[in-house]
Amino acid sequence: MSKLNIEMKPAPELDLKCFMNLMVVLIPLLLVSAEFAKVAVIDIKLPEARGSQTRSAVTEQPQEDKSAKILLTAIITDSVVTLGAKGGFMPSLFYREFHRYVTKDGLDTLVEYEPGKQPRHPSGRELTVYERYDIFLYTSDDKRSIINCMYTKFGEMLTNVDGNPVEKVVAGDTVFALTNPRRRIIVSNPAEFESKPLSAYDELKNRLMKIKERYRDAEDADDLIIAAENEVIFDKIVQIMDAARSAEFPNISIAKLRG
């Protein structure tokens, strides 16, 4: 019988380079795509004796905010401005909004703003925001009738000694021009003054100045928060900010007013 000569060859070594390359790419990918659960604990104190606690009722009343802050906030919608603070709210300031459009073909018109409706040129096309020259806010009563006020020839609103708008003047009256500080005027010639629609910017500045005069020593006497609805035009917010700065509120924060 013939013998079979079988030559034994050593087994080849495994090449792990491809596998290691796969792991190097796969592990970071899995870590990045993984979702981690975060548990947040909020420490709150619910009112006493209402059965709201799971184990025991709260035996101590929450600490009262005794700081000297007023937390002044201006809430702005498409027709109302309301000033509120830690102590409550002032009467709302109602207004009607008008936009002045100036076009290249010579059109200069004042149109009352209607949310969601764009005014049109006499030719039929819609007027664009780039043709909007200015935004006027005129103070109105609860029936949307525009309120008039007396102004100086320099365009300064007139108020009485209590800071309320003046609707008419006669010789001998003592009034105050809305400057900072207020300028006292003794009326000698009523014809020097003009009755015009009361600007909501001026009345807002007037109210802010009265708050400033009363709470000048507050910790946040220079601060104002403006909370506006999404529909409020940004240009209008900018003019309200200018009125606030002229009333000595340099620190202004913008907040979103939830619907």
C-alpha positions in Angstrom: 0.0 0.0 0.0 1.2 3.4 -0.9 1.4 6.0 1.8 -0.3 9.4 1.3 1.9 12.3 2.2 -0.2 15.0 3.7 1.6 18.3 4.3 0.2 20.2 7.3 0.1 24.0 6.7 -0.3 26.5 9.6 -3.7 28.1 9.9 -3.8 31.7 8.6 -4.1 34.5 11.1 -7.4 36.3 11.3 -7.5 39.9 10.0 -9.4 42.0 12.5 -8.7 45.4 11.0 -12.1 45.6 9.2 -14.0 44.5 12.3 -12.1 47.1 14.5 -12.8 49.8 12.0 -16.4 48.9 12.1 -16.5 49.2 15.9 -14.7 52.5 15.9 -17.4 53.9 13.7 -20.4 52.1 15.1 -19.9 52.7 18.8 -19.8 56.6 18.6 -22.8 56.4 16.3 -24.8 54.4 18.8 -23.8 56.8 21.6 -24.8 59.8 19.6 -28.2 58.4 18.6 -29.0 57.1 22.1 -31.7 58.9 24.1 -31.0 59.6 27.7 -33.8 60.2 30.2 -33.3 63.2 32.5 -35.3 63.5 35.7 -35.8 67.1 37.0 -37.0 67.7 40.6 -38.9 71.0 41.2 -39.2 72.1 44.7 -42.6 73.8 45.2 -44.8 74.7 48.1 -48.5 74.3 47.6 -51.1 76.2 49.7 -51.6 75.0 53.2 -54.5 72.8 54.3 -55.8 71.9 50.8 -54.8 68.2 50.8 -52.3 68.8 48.0 -49.3 67.2 49.7 -48.8 63.5 49.3 -47.3 62.8 52.8 -47.8 65.9 55.0 -49.3 69.3 54.7 -47.2 72.4 54.4 -46.9 74.0 57.8 -45.2 77.3 56.8 -46.5 80.0 54.6 -44.4 80.8 51.5 -41.9 83.7 52.0 -43.4 87.0 51.0 -41.4 89.0 48.5 -40.4 92.0 50.5 -37.8 93.4 48.1 -38.1 96.9 46.9 -38.6 95.8 43.3 -41.7 97.0 41.3 -41.3 94.5 38.4 -42.8 97.0 35.9 -44.1 95.4 32.7 -45.8 96.8 29.6 -48.2 94.4 28.0 -48.8 95.2 24.3 -51.6 93.8 22.1 -52.8 95.1 18.7 -55.1 97.7 20.4 -54.1 98.0 24.1 -51.1 98.8 26.2 -51.3 98.0 29.9 -48.7 98.8 32.5 -48.5 96.3 35.4 -46.3 96.0 38.4 -46.0 94.0 41.6 -48.8 96.0 43.2 -51.3 95.7 40.3 -52.2 97.2 36.9 -52.9 100.7 35.7 -56.0 101.4 33.6 -55.4 100.1 30.0 -54.4 102.5 27.3 -56.6 101.9 24.3 -55.4 103.1 20.9 -56.0 103.0 17.2 -53.2 102.3 14.8 -52.5 104.2 11.6 -49.8 103.6 9.0 -48.4 106.3 6.8 -47.3 105.1 3.3 -45.1 107.1 1.0 -44.5 105.7 -2.5 -42.1 106.6 -5.3 -44.9 107.9 -7.5 -45.8 110.6 -5.0 -48.6 108.9 -3.0 -48.6 110.0 0.7 -51.5 108.4 2.6 -52.5 107.5 6.1 -54.3 104.2 6.5 -55.8 102.6 9.6 -54.2 99.3 10.3 -56.3 96.2 10.1 -54.6 92.9 11.2 -54.3 90.5 8.3 -55.3 93.1 5.7 -52.7 94.9 3.5 -53.7 98.3 2.2 -53.7 98.9 -1.6 -52.4 101.6 -3.9 -55.0 103.4 -6.1 -53.6 101.4 -9.0 -54.8 98.2 -7.3 -51.5 96.7 -6.1 -50.8 96.1 -2.4 -48.6 98.6 -0.6 -45.4 97.0 0.8 -43.8 97.3 4.2 -40.9 99.0 2.5 -43.3 101.8 1.6 -44.5 102.2 5.2 -43.0 105.5 6.4 -44.3 105.7 10.0 -46.7 104.1 12.5 -49.0 106.4 14.5 -50.9 105.2 17.6 -53.8 107.5 18.7 -55.3 107.1 22.1 -59.0 106.2 22.1 -61.7 105.5 24.6 -63.5 102.2 25.1 -65.8 103.0 22.2 -62.7 103.6 19.9 -63.3 107.3 19.6 -59.9 109.1 19.3 -59.1 111.4 22.2 -57.6 114.8 21.6 -55.0 116.7 23.7 -53.3 120.1 23.6 -49.8 120.3 22.2 -47.2 123.0 22.0 -45.8 124.3 18.7 -42.8 122.0 19.3 -45.1 118.9 19.4 -44.9 118.5 23.2 -48.0 117.0 24.9 -49.5 119.2 27.7 -50.5 117.8 31.1 -52.0 119.4 34.2 -50.3 119.4 37.6 -51.5 115.8 38.2 -50.0 114.6 35.0 -53.3 114.1 33.1 -53.7 115.2 29.5 -55.1 118.7 28.9 -57.9 118.9 26.4 -58.2 122.7 26.3 -56.4 125.8 27.7 -57.3 129.3 28.5 -55.2 132.3 29.4 -53.8 132.1 32.9 -53.7 128.2 33.0 -50.6 126.5 34.4 -49.8 123.4 32.4 -46.7 121.3 31.9 -45.0 120.2 28.7 -44.1 116.5 28.5 -40.3 117.0 28.7 -38.0 115.3 31.1 -38.1 117.0 33.5 -41.5 118.5 32.9 -41.5 122.1 31.8 -44.0 124.4 33.5 -45.9 126.8 31.2 -48.2 129.7 32.1 -50.6 130.1 29.2 -50.7 133.7 27.9 -52.0 133.1 24.4 -54.1 130.0 23.9 -53.7 130.3 20.1 -50.0 129.2 20.6 -51.3 125.7 21.4 -52.9 123.1 19.1 -55.5 120.4 19.8 -54.3 117.1 18.1 -55.0 113.4 18.5 -53.3 112.2 21.6 -50.4 110.0 20.7 -50.3 106.7 22.6 -46.5 107.0 22.7 -46.8 110.3 24.5 -49.4 109.1 26.9 -47.3 106.0 27.6 -44.2 108.2 28.3 -46.4 110.3 30.5 -47.5 107.3 32.6 -44.0 105.9 32.8 -42.7 109.3 34.0 -45.3 109.3 36.8 -44.2 105.8 37.8 -40.6 106.9 37.7 -41.3 109.9 39.9 -43.1 107.8 42.5 -40.8 104.7 42.6 -37.4 106.3 41.9 -35.8 104.5 44.9 -37.0 101.0 43.8 -34.3 98.4 43.2 -35.3 98.0 39.6 -36.4 101.6 39.0 -34.5 101.6 35.6 -36.0 98.3 34.4 -39.0 97.7 32.1 -40.2 94.4 30.6 -42.1 94.6 27.3 -44.4 91.6 26.7 -45.9 91.7 23.3 -48.2 89.5 21.3 -46.7 87.8 18.2 -48.9 89.9 15.9 -47.5 93.2 17.2 -45.3 94.9 14.6 -41.7 95.1 15.6 -41.4 98.8 14.5 -44.1 99.7 17.0 -42.2 97.9 19.8 -39.1 100.0 18.9 -41.1 103.2 19.2 -42.5 102.1 22.5 -38.9 101.4 23.6 -37.9 104.9 22.6 -40.7 106.3 24.7 -39.6 104.2 27.7 -36.0 105.4 27.4 -37.0 109.0 27.3 -38.9 108.4 30.5 -35.6 107.2 32.1 -36.1 103.4 31.7 -32.8 102.4 30.0 -32.9 98.7 30.9 -35.5 97.2 28.6 -36.2 93.4 28.3 -38.4 91.8 25.6 -40.7 89.0 26.5 -43.3 86.9 24.6 -46.9 87.3 25.5 -48.5 83.9 25.4 -51.9 83.5 23.8 
